Amino acid sequence: MCNNFGMVINVDITRLKEIREDRDYKQKDIAKLLHTTQQQYSKYELGIRVIPIEQLEKLADFYNLSIDYMIGRTNERKPYPKK
């Protein structure tokens, strides 16, 4: 996936689905949280659409996880302390 600077960002989108399913949420539940449709959220999980950073922030806060964990950059689930 490319960001606005043309750089490729390696995102492990499989974790989005795993995290959601581990907590027994349906796609429509998370879509509602993100103020989007189930179809749009499904595209995030499938890697068809890039999930905006603002949406990742909401999910990280909701699940109490670090964004780095959610995108597969670390296996550390604990979020960083707030400023």
Secondary structure by P-SEA (a helix, b strand, c coil): ccccccccccccaaaaaaaaaaacccaaaaaaaacccaaaaaaaaaccccccaaaaaaaaaaacccccccccccccccccccc
